[in-house]
Amino acid sequence: MQNTLIAGENNNSSPDMPRMERQRLHDAVVEHLQRLIIEGVLAPGMKLNEREVCERLGISRTPLREAMKVLASEGLIDIVPNRGAFVSKMNDTEVWEAFEMMSGLEALSGELAAERISPAEIADIKALHQAMLVCRAQNDLPGYYSRNQTIHNKINEAARNSMLRQIYLSVNRRLLALRFKSNFKEEKWDRAIGEHDEMIQALEARDGKRLAVILRQHLLDKRDSVMADLRDTSSRAAKVD
């Protein structure tokens, strides 16, 4: 059965979406929906019912439709004529290829960043890493993930390559939800933290080759974790059918 966000006050299974503030409405709606997609509240393949979303966020259809156009341009939702908007869902091949591409982009970012990053930027990354560890201790996955992604973004920015930055952002948007899910299991979460420790050591040593290897493997490990989860999900679904 299709997973659909359906209007109705008695629909207790619908995602919990607090009402939106009206200030900076357009950006706020985009950011809010992005977060709901990344955190899996709006799951891949889910249909977005405009009336339901508007009621729950306390907005009109105009800002919602504008936000949906932005999300569609980022590859996070698919707008199908005469059918509506759906949260994008990649097939296994697309997931594999996207992570493969991202591993190369992260590696190149690390190699260039090690040469070009400033001491102040390294200090910022180390502070984020410490905040990330606090979130891990509190089992705060959204807080951890936000800081985690900021660290990866800062490494990419420190590469000082605008073309790399554009491609990086485009590919990474498609993978944010899957990267979030890859830390659901504690042993994978803790292994990722260890890899971040190694990243910072390589950055401080200005060892671009080592950092590139760490980042590439970091993404390939996430790919393997995500692919295993997808296979498990497909296996369970087949048993239910």
DODREN-599805 format. One record per residue (C-alpha): chain; x, z, y; residue in one letter. Coordinates in Angstrom, 3 decimals. Example, Ala and Ser with C-alpha at 12.3 -4.5 7.8 and 13.67 -1.06 7.14 Angstrom:
REM residues 2
<node><unit>A</unit><x>12.300</x><z>7.800</z><y>-4.500</y><code>a</code></node>
<node><unit>A</unit><x>13.670</x><z>7.140</z><y>-1.060</y><code>s</code></node>
***
This chain:
REM residues 241
<node><unit>A</unit><x>0.000</x><z>0.000</z><y>0.000</y><code>m</code></node>
<node><unit>A</unit><x>1.291</x><z>-0.877</z><y>3.464</y><code>q</code></node>
<node><unit>A</unit><x>2.637</x><z>2.052</z><y>5.457</y><code>n</code></node>
<node><unit>A</unit><x>0.647</x><z>1.969</z><y>8.706</y><code>t</code></node>
<node><unit>A</unit><x>0.408</x><z>4.148</z><y>11.784</y><code>l</code></node>
<node><unit>A</unit><x>-3.385</x><z>4.387</z><y>12.101</y><code>i</code></node>
<node><unit>A</unit><x>-5.377</x><z>5.819</z><y>14.967</y><code>a</code></node>
<node><unit>A</unit><x>-7.581</x><z>8.829</z><y>14.387</y><code>g</code></node>
<node><unit>A</unit><x>-7.592</x><z>12.501</z><y>15.254</y><code>e</code></node>
<node><unit>A</unit><x>-7.925</x><z>13.568</z><y>11.615</y><code>n</code></node>
<node><unit>A</unit><x>-4.986</x><z>11.526</z><y>10.351</y><code>n</code></node>
<node><unit>A</unit><x>-2.711</x><z>14.451</z><y>9.458</y><code>n</code></node>
<node><unit>A</unit><x>-0.141</x><z>12.180</z><y>7.799</y><code>s</code></node>
<node><unit>A</unit><x>0.657</x><z>10.326</z><y>11.030</y><code>s</code></node>
<node><unit>A</unit><x>4.086</x><z>10.990</z><y>12.581</y><code>p</code></node>
<node><unit>A</unit><x>4.199</x><z>13.826</z><y>15.088</y><code>d</code></node>
<node><unit>A</unit><x>4.908</x><z>12.185</z><y>18.454</y><code>m</code></node>
<node><unit>A</unit><x>4.684</x><z>14.409</z><y>21.552</y><code>p</code></node>
<node><unit>A</unit><x>3.142</x><z>13.027</z><y>24.727</y><code>r</code></node>
<node><unit>A</unit><x>5.527</x><z>11.328</z><y>27.146</y><code>m</code></node>
<node><unit>A</unit><x>6.443</x><z>12.290</z><y>30.689</y><code>e</code></node>
<node><unit>A</unit><x>5.581</x><z>9.493</z><y>33.130</y><code>r</code></node>
<node><unit>A</unit><x>8.858</x><z>9.613</z><y>35.065</y><code>q</code></node>
<node><unit>A</unit><x>11.175</x><z>6.736</z><y>34.138</y><code>r</code></node>
<node><unit>A</unit><x>8.414</x><z>5.667</z><y>31.800</y><code>l</code></node>
<node><unit>A</unit><x>9.788</x><z>2.375</z><y>30.521</y><code>h</code></node>
<node><unit>A</unit><x>13.231</x><z>3.716</z><y>29.573</y><code>d</code></node>
<node><unit>A</unit><x>11.693</x><z>6.902</z><y>28.218</y><code>a</code></node>
<node><unit>A</unit><x>9.328</x><z>5.001</z><y>25.911</y><code>v</code></node>
<node><unit>A</unit><x>12.148</x><z>2.790</z><y>24.615</y><code>v</code></node>
<node><unit>A</unit><x>14.428</x><z>5.781</z><y>23.986</y><code>e</code></node>
<node><unit>A</unit><x>11.638</x><z>7.783</z><y>22.366</y><code>h</code></node>
<node><unit>A</unit><x>10.654</x><z>5.026</z><y>19.956</y><code>l</code></node>
<node><unit>A</unit><x>14.316</x><z>4.325</z><y>19.174</y><code>q</code></node>
<node><unit>A</unit><x>14.792</x><z>7.958</z><y>18.193</y><code>r</code></node>
<node><unit>A</unit><x>11.659</x><z>7.977</z><y>16.031</y><code>l</code></node>
<node><unit>A</unit><x>12.900</x><z>4.879</z><y>14.207</y><code>i</code></node>
<node><unit>A</unit><x>16.434</x><z>6.233</z><y>13.785</y><code>i</code></node>
<node><unit>A</unit><x>15.202</x><z>9.570</z><y>12.431</y><code>e</code></node>
<node><unit>A</unit><x>12.792</x><z>7.866</z><y>10.048</y><code>g</code></node>
<node><unit>A</unit><x>9.583</x><z>9.198</z><y>11.615</y><code>v</code></node>
<node><unit>A</unit><x>8.654</x><z>5.552</z><y>12.022</y><code>l</code></node>
<node><unit>A</unit><x>9.767</x><z>4.201</z><y>8.662</y><code>a</code></node>
<node><unit>A</unit><x>10.929</x><z>0.662</z><y>7.826</y><code>p</code></node>
<node><unit>A</unit><x>7.938</x><z>-1.601</z><y>7.292</y><code>g</code></node>
<node><unit>A</unit><x>5.502</x><z>0.690</z><y>9.131</y><code>m</code></node>
<node><unit>A</unit><x>2.929</x><z>-1.047</z><y>11.311</y><code>k</code></node>
<node><unit>A</unit><x>2.695</x><z>0.292</z><y>14.857</y><code>l</code></node>
<node><unit>A</unit><x>-0.915</x><z>0.627</z><y>15.912</y><code>n</code></node>
<node><unit>A</unit><x>-0.880</x><z>0.274</z><y>19.719</y><code>e</code></node>
<node><unit>A</unit><x>-3.895</x><z>2.464</z><y>20.369</y><code>r</code></node>
<node><unit>A</unit><x>-2.565</x><z>5.263</z><y>18.154</y><code>e</code></node>
<node><unit>A</unit><x>0.895</x><z>5.209</z><y>19.728</y><code>v</code></node>
<node><unit>A</unit><x>-0.539</x><z>5.125</z><y>23.275</y><code>c</code></node>
<node><unit>A</unit><x>-2.838</x><z>8.063</z><y>22.580</y><code>e</code></node>
<node><unit>A</unit><x>-0.094</x><z>10.156</z><y>21.044</y><code>r</code></node>
<node><unit>A</unit><x>2.453</x><z>9.425</z><y>23.780</y><code>l</code></node>
<node><unit>A</unit><x>-0.059</x><z>9.570</z><y>26.633</y><code>g</code></node>
<node><unit>A</unit><x>0.768</x><z>6.104</z><y>27.978</y><code>i</code></node>
<node><unit>A</unit><x>-1.033</x><z>2.812</z><y>28.609</y><code>s</code></node>
<node><unit>A</unit><x>-0.489</x><z>-0.341</z><y>26.575</y><code>r</code></node>
<node><unit>A</unit><x>1.573</x><z>-2.091</z><y>29.261</y><code>t</code></node>
<node><unit>A</unit><x>4.685</x><z>0.143</z><y>29.059</y><code>p</code></node>
<node><unit>A</unit><x>4.337</x><z>0.261</z><y>25.280</y><code>l</code></node>
<node><unit>A</unit><x>4.301</x><z>-3.522</z><y>24.991</y><code>r</code></node>
<node><unit>A</unit><x>7.277</x><z>-3.780</z><y>27.336</y><code>e</code></node>
<node><unit>A</unit><x>9.145</x><z>-1.249</z><y>25.207</y><code>a</code></node>
<node><unit>A</unit><x>8.256</x><z>-3.152</z><y>22.051</y><code>m</code></node>
<node><unit>A</unit><x>9.772</x><z>-6.330</z><y>23.500</y><code>k</code></node>
<node><unit>A</unit><x>13.019</x><z>-4.437</z><y>24.091</y><code>v</code></node>
<node><unit>A</unit><x>12.990</x><z>-3.020</z><y>20.574</y><code>l</code></node>
<node><unit>A</unit><x>12.274</x><z>-6.460</z><y>19.152</y><code>a</code></node>
<node><unit>A</unit><x>15.253</x><z>-7.910</z><y>21.043</y><code>s</code></node>
<node><unit>A</unit><x>17.402</x><z>-5.167</z><y>19.503</y><code>e</code></node>
<node><unit>A</unit><x>16.171</x><z>-5.977</z><y>16.002</y><code>g</code></node>
<node><unit>A</unit><x>14.452</x><z>-2.609</z><y>15.542</y><code>l</code></node>
<node><unit>A</unit><x>10.921</x><z>-3.974</z><y>15.272</y><code>i</code></node>
<node><unit>A</unit><x>9.374</x><z>-7.296</z><y>14.303</y><code>d</code></node>
<node><unit>A</unit><x>6.449</x><z>-8.656</z><y>16.293</y><code>i</code></node>
<node><unit>A</unit><x>4.354</x><z>-10.913</z><y>14.064</y><code>v</code></node>
<node><unit>A</unit><x>1.772</x><z>-13.167</z><y>15.783</y><code>p</code></node>
<node><unit>A</unit><x>-1.808</x><z>-12.181</z><y>14.931</y><code>n</code></node>
<node><unit>A</unit><x>-0.576</x><z>-9.260</z><y>12.816</y><code>r</code></node>
<node><unit>A</unit><x>1.121</x><z>-6.841</z><y>15.210</y><code>g</code></node>
<node><unit>A</unit><x>4.432</x><z>-4.984</z><y>15.387</y><code>a</code></node>
<node><unit>A</unit><x>6.293</x><z>-3.549</z><y>12.412</y><code>f</code></node>
<node><unit>A</unit><x>9.420</x><z>-1.423</z><y>12.132</y><code>v</code></node>
<node><unit>A</unit><x>12.135</x><z>-3.794</z><y>10.923</y><code>s</code></node>
<node><unit>A</unit><x>13.200</x><z>-3.548</z><y>7.300</y><code>k</code></node>
<node><unit>A</unit><x>16.419</x><z>-5.144</z><y>6.071</y><code>m</code></node>
<node><unit>A</unit><x>16.789</x><z>-6.352</z><y>2.513</y><code>n</code></node>
<node><unit>A</unit><x>19.703</x><z>-5.253</z><y>0.330</y><code>d</code></node>
<node><unit>A</unit><x>21.855</x><z>-8.265</z><y>1.210</y><code>t</code></node>
<node><unit>A</unit><x>21.330</x><z>-7.753</z><y>4.942</y><code>e</code></node>
<node><unit>A</unit><x>22.234</x><z>-4.059</z><y>4.649</y><code>v</code></node>
<node><unit>A</unit><x>25.400</x><z>-4.853</z><y>2.690</y><code>w</code></node>
<node><unit>A</unit><x>26.506</x><z>-7.552</z><y>5.124</y><code>e</code></node>
<node><unit>A</unit><x>25.725</x><z>-5.457</z><y>8.216</y><code>a</code></node>
<node><unit>A</unit><x>27.808</x><z>-2.526</z><y>6.990</y><code>f</code></node>
<node><unit>A</unit><x>30.575</x><z>-4.907</z><y>5.974</y><code>e</code></node>
<node><unit>A</unit><x>30.592</x><z>-6.349</z><y>9.494</y><code>m</code></node>
<node><unit>A</unit><x>30.379</x><z>-2.898</z><y>11.077</y><code>m</code></node>
<node><unit>A</unit><x>33.367</x><z>-1.650</z><y>9.072</y><code>s</code></node>
<node><unit>A</unit><x>35.466</x><z>-4.411</z><y>10.617</y><code>g</code></node>
<node><unit>A</unit><x>34.180</x><z>-3.739</z><y>14.127</y><code>l</code></node>
<node><unit>A</unit><x>34.866</x><z>-0.002</z><y>13.810</y><code>e</code></node>
<node><unit>A</unit><x>38.359</x><z>-0.694</z><y>12.456</y><code>a</code></node>
<node><unit>A</unit><x>39.220</x><z>-3.029</z><y>15.334</y><code>l</code></node>
<node><unit>A</unit><x>37.779</x><z>-0.528</z><y>17.826</y><code>s</code></node>
<node><unit>A</unit><x>39.999</x><z>2.199</z><y>16.419</y><code>g</code></node>
<node><unit>A</unit><x>43.138</x><z>0.088</z><y>16.423</y><code>e</code></node>
<node><unit>A</unit><x>42.676</x><z>-0.935</z><y>20.060</y><code>l</code></node>
<node><unit>A</unit><x>41.475</x><z>2.483</z><y>21.195</y><code>a</code></node>
<node><unit>A</unit><x>44.572</x><z>4.209</z><y>19.843</y><code>a</code></node>
<node><unit>A</unit><x>46.627</x><z>2.072</z><y>22.224</y><code>e</code></node>
<node><unit>A</unit><x>44.364</x><z>2.321</z><y>25.259</y><code>r</code></node>
<node><unit>A</unit><x>42.475</x><z>5.619</z><y>25.195</y><code>i</code></node>
<node><unit>A</unit><x>43.215</x><z>8.176</z><y>27.915</y><code>s</code></node>
<node><unit>A</unit><x>44.047</x><z>11.876</z><y>27.303</y><code>p</code></node>
<node><unit>A</unit><x>40.778</x><z>12.794</z><y>29.032</y><code>a</code></node>
<node><unit>A</unit><x>38.802</x><z>10.582</z><y>26.644</y><code>e</code></node>
<node><unit>A</unit><x>40.519</x><z>12.171</z><y>23.651</y><code>i</code></node>
<node><unit>A</unit><x>39.615</x><z>15.595</z><y>25.035</y><code>a</code></node>
<node><unit>A</unit><x>35.967</x><z>14.514</z><y>25.361</y><code>d</code></node>
<node><unit>A</unit><x>35.934</x><z>13.307</z><y>21.767</y><code>i</code></node>
<node><unit>A</unit><x>37.461</x><z>16.570</z><y>20.534</y><code>k</code></node>
<node><unit>A</unit><x>34.809</x><z>18.552</z><y>22.438</y><code>a</code></node>
<node><unit>A</unit><x>32.073</x><z>16.422</z><y>20.880</y><code>l</code></node>
<node><unit>A</unit><x>33.607</x><z>17.000</z><y>17.460</y><code>h</code></node>
<node><unit>A</unit><x>33.457</x><z>20.761</z><y>17.959</y><code>q</code></node>
<node><unit>A</unit><x>29.831</x><z>20.521</z><y>19.068</y><code>a</code></node>
<node><unit>A</unit><x>29.151</x><z>18.393</z><y>16.000</y><code>m</code></node>
<node><unit>A</unit><x>30.592</x><z>21.142</z><y>13.769</y><code>l</code></node>
<node><unit>A</unit><x>28.258</x><z>23.683</z><y>15.381</y><code>v</code></node>
<node><unit>A</unit><x>25.295</x><z>21.422</z><y>14.604</y><code>c</code></node>
<node><unit>A</unit><x>26.472</x><z>21.138</z><y>10.990</y><code>r</code></node>
<node><unit>A</unit><x>26.671</x><z>24.926</z><y>10.688</y><code>a</code></node>
<node><unit>A</unit><x>23.089</x><z>25.130</z><y>11.963</y><code>q</code></node>
<node><unit>A</unit><x>21.901</x><z>22.274</z><y>9.696</y><code>n</code></node>
<node><unit>A</unit><x>20.857</x><z>20.411</z><y>12.842</y><code>d</code></node>
<node><unit>A</unit><x>21.065</x><z>16.827</z><y>11.583</y><code>l</code></node>
<node><unit>A</unit><x>19.608</x><z>15.127</z><y>14.711</y><code>p</code></node>
<node><unit>A</unit><x>22.013</x><z>17.063</z><y>16.964</y><code>g</code></node>
<node><unit>A</unit><x>24.919</x><z>16.323</z><y>14.637</y><code>y</code></node>
<node><unit>A</unit><x>24.056</x><z>12.654</z><y>14.430</y><code>y</code></node>
<node><unit>A</unit><x>23.713</x><z>12.268</z><y>18.209</y><code>s</code></node>
<node><unit>A</unit><x>27.213</x><z>13.656</z><y>18.752</y><code>r</code></node>
<node><unit>A</unit><x>28.569</x><z>11.710</z><y>15.811</y><code>n</code></node>
<node><unit>A</unit><x>27.345</x><z>8.434</z><y>17.261</y><code>q</code></node>
<node><unit>A</unit><x>28.646</x><z>9.342</z><y>20.706</y><code>t</code></node>
<node><unit>A</unit><x>32.118</x><z>9.807</z><y>19.196</y><code>i</code></node>
<node><unit>A</unit><x>31.990</x><z>6.365</z><y>17.571</y><code>h</code></node>
<node><unit>A</unit><x>30.706</x><z>4.871</z><y>20.833</y><code>n</code></node>
<node><unit>A</unit><x>33.524</x><z>6.471</z><y>22.831</y><code>k</code></node>
<node><unit>A</unit><x>36.131</x><z>5.072</z><y>20.449</y><code>i</code></node>
<node><unit>A</unit><x>34.569</x><z>1.631</z><y>20.821</y><code>n</code></node>
<node><unit>A</unit><x>34.474</x><z>1.955</z><y>24.620</y><code>e</code></node>
<node><unit>A</unit><x>38.113</x><z>3.058</z><y>24.660</y><code>a</code></node>
<node><unit>A</unit><x>39.061</x><z>-0.245</z><y>23.021</y><code>a</code></node>
<node><unit>A</unit><x>38.484</x><z>-1.803</z><y>26.477</y><code>r</code></node>
<node><unit>A</unit><x>37.163</x><z>-5.065</z><y>25.056</y><code>n</code></node>
<node><unit>A</unit><x>33.811</x><z>-6.204</z><y>26.483</y><code>s</code></node>
<node><unit>A</unit><x>33.191</x><z>-8.857</z><y>23.818</y><code>m</code></node>
<node><unit>A</unit><x>33.822</x><z>-6.352</z><y>21.036</y><code>l</code></node>
<node><unit>A</unit><x>31.513</x><z>-3.904</z><y>22.811</y><code>r</code></node>
<node><unit>A</unit><x>28.608</x><z>-6.369</z><y>22.917</y><code>q</code></node>
<node><unit>A</unit><x>28.882</x><z>-7.303</z><y>19.250</y><code>i</code></node>
<node><unit>A</unit><x>29.368</x><z>-3.672</z><y>18.234</y><code>y</code></node>
<node><unit>A</unit><x>26.181</x><z>-2.546</z><y>19.987</y><code>l</code></node>
<node><unit>A</unit><x>24.159</x><z>-5.433</z><y>18.565</y><code>s</code></node>
<node><unit>A</unit><x>25.146</x><z>-4.765</z><y>14.943</y><code>v</code></node>
<node><unit>A</unit><x>25.074</x><z>-0.986</z><y>15.215</y><code>n</code></node>
<node><unit>A</unit><x>21.466</x><z>-0.905</z><y>16.482</y><code>r</code></node>
<node><unit>A</unit><x>20.343</x><z>-2.362</z><y>13.164</y><code>r</code></node>
<node><unit>A</unit><x>22.187</x><z>0.344</z><y>11.232</y><code>l</code></node>
<node><unit>A</unit><x>21.420</x><z>3.499</z><y>13.206</y><code>l</code></node>
<node><unit>A</unit><x>18.536</x><z>4.641</z><y>10.997</y><code>a</code></node>
<node><unit>A</unit><x>20.522</x><z>3.985</z><y>7.812</y><code>l</code></node>
<node><unit>A</unit><x>23.585</x><z>5.791</z><y>9.176</y><code>r</code></node>
<node><unit>A</unit><x>21.340</x><z>8.752</z><y>10.000</y><code>f</code></node>
<node><unit>A</unit><x>19.919</x><z>8.862</z><y>6.466</y><code>k</code></node>
<node><unit>A</unit><x>23.368</x><z>8.654</z><y>4.876</y><code>s</code></node>
<node><unit>A</unit><x>24.004</x><z>12.309</z><y>5.793</y><code>n</code></node>
<node><unit>A</unit><x>20.867</x><z>13.754</z><y>4.161</y><code>f</code></node>
<node><unit>A</unit><x>22.869</x><z>15.041</z><y>1.180</y><code>k</code></node>
<node><unit>A</unit><x>25.172</x><z>17.919</z><y>2.103</y><code>e</code></node>
<node><unit>A</unit><x>28.206</x><z>16.739</z><y>0.149</y><code>e</code></node>
<node><unit>A</unit><x>28.094</x><z>13.387</z><y>1.989</y><code>k</code></node>
<node><unit>A</unit><x>27.600</x><z>15.185</z><y>5.282</y><code>w</code></node>
<node><unit>A</unit><x>30.660</x><z>17.380</z><y>4.705</y><code>d</code></node>
<node><unit>A</unit><x>32.779</x><z>14.445</z><y>3.559</y><code>r</code></node>
<node><unit>A</unit><x>31.904</x><z>12.604</z><y>6.770</y><code>a</code></node>
<node><unit>A</unit><x>33.063</x><z>15.617</z><y>8.801</y><code>i</code></node>
<node><unit>A</unit><x>36.402</x><z>15.566</z><y>6.997</y><code>g</code></node>
<node><unit>A</unit><x>36.788</x><z>11.905</z><y>7.855</y><code>e</code></node>
<node><unit>A</unit><x>36.094</x><z>12.686</z><y>11.511</y><code>h</code></node>
<node><unit>A</unit><x>38.882</x><z>15.268</z><y>11.438</y><code>d</code></node>
<node><unit>A</unit><x>41.223</x><z>12.531</z><y>10.222</y><code>e</code></node>
<node><unit>A</unit><x>40.011</x><z>10.164</z><y>12.958</y><code>m</code></node>
<node><unit>A</unit><x>40.905</x><z>12.658</z><y>15.680</y><code>i</code></node>
<node><unit>A</unit><x>44.333</x><z>13.307</z><y>14.172</y><code>q</code></node>
<node><unit>A</unit><x>45.042</x><z>9.561</z><y>14.158</y><code>a</code></node>
<node><unit>A</unit><x>43.805</x><z>9.207</z><y>17.746</y><code>l</code></node>
<node><unit>A</unit><x>46.024</x><z>12.028</z><y>18.975</y><code>e</code></node>
<node><unit>A</unit><x>48.997</x><z>10.469</z><y>17.165</y><code>a</code></node>
<node><unit>A</unit><x>48.146</x><z>7.054</z><y>18.675</y><code>r</code></node>
<node><unit>A</unit><x>48.271</x><z>5.680</z><y>15.136</y><code>d</code></node>
<node><unit>A</unit><x>45.994</x><z>2.650</z><y>15.407</y><code>g</code></node>
<node><unit>A</unit><x>46.700</x><z>1.316</z><y>11.919</y><code>k</code></node>
<node><unit>A</unit><x>45.781</x><z>4.617</z><y>10.307</y><code>r</code></node>
<node><unit>A</unit><x>42.670</x><z>5.024</z><y>12.443</y><code>l</code></node>
<node><unit>A</unit><x>41.543</x><z>1.501</z><y>11.547</y><code>a</code></node>
<node><unit>A</unit><x>41.862</x><z>2.272</z><y>7.828</y><code>v</code></node>
<node><unit>A</unit><x>39.937</x><z>5.557</z><y>8.199</y><code>i</code></node>
<node><unit>A</unit><x>37.102</x><z>3.963</z><y>10.196</y><code>l</code></node>
<node><unit>A</unit><x>36.791</x><z>0.985</z><y>7.870</y><code>r</code></node>
<node><unit>A</unit><x>36.546</x><z>3.206</z><y>4.796</y><code>q</code></node>
<node><unit>A</unit><x>34.186</x><z>5.580</z><y>6.632</y><code>h</code></node>
<node><unit>A</unit><x>31.697</x><z>2.734</z><y>7.102</y><code>l</code></node>
<node><unit>A</unit><x>32.161</x><z>1.333</z><y>3.611</y><code>l</code></node>
<node><unit>A</unit><x>31.470</x><z>4.793</z><y>2.176</y><code>d</code></node>
<node><unit>A</unit><x>28.265</x><z>4.911</z><y>4.196</y><code>k</code></node>
<node><unit>A</unit><x>27.361</x><z>1.454</z><y>2.916</y><code>r</code></node>
<node><unit>A</unit><x>27.814</x><z>2.592</z><y>-0.680</y><code>d</code></node>
<node><unit>A</unit><x>25.778</x><z>5.734</z><y>-0.042</y><code>s</code></node>
<node><unit>A</unit><x>22.947</x><z>3.781</z><y>1.573</y><code>v</code></node>
<node><unit>A</unit><x>22.926</x><z>1.152</z><y>-1.186</y><code>m</code></node>
<node><unit>A</unit><x>22.736</x><z>3.879</z><y>-3.846</y><code>a</code></node>
<node><unit>A</unit><x>19.789</x><z>5.477</z><y>-2.045</y><code>d</code></node>
<node><unit>A</unit><x>18.033</x><z>2.101</z><y>-1.786</y><code>l</code></node>
<node><unit>A</unit><x>18.487</x><z>1.529</z><y>-5.520</y><code>r</code></node>
<node><unit>A</unit><x>17.120</x><z>5.001</z><y>-6.287</y><code>d</code></node>
<node><unit>A</unit><x>14.104</x><z>4.371</z><y>-4.057</y><code>t</code></node>
<node><unit>A</unit><x>13.419</x><z>1.017</z><y>-5.719</y><code>s</code></node>
<node><unit>A</unit><x>13.755</x><z>2.590</z><y>-9.169</y><code>s</code></node>
<node><unit>A</unit><x>11.288</x><z>5.363</z><y>-8.331</y><code>r</code></node>
<node><unit>A</unit><x>8.833</x><z>2.864</z><y>-6.853</y><code>a</code></node>
<node><unit>A</unit><x>9.038</x><z>0.723</z><y>-9.990</y><code>a</code></node>
<node><unit>A</unit><x>8.246</x><z>3.745</z><y>-12.180</y><code>k</code></node>
<node><unit>A</unit><x>5.193</x><z>4.607</z><y>-10.056</y><code>v</code></node>
<node><unit>A</unit><x>3.903</x><z>1.026</z><y>-10.313</y><code>d</code></node>
***
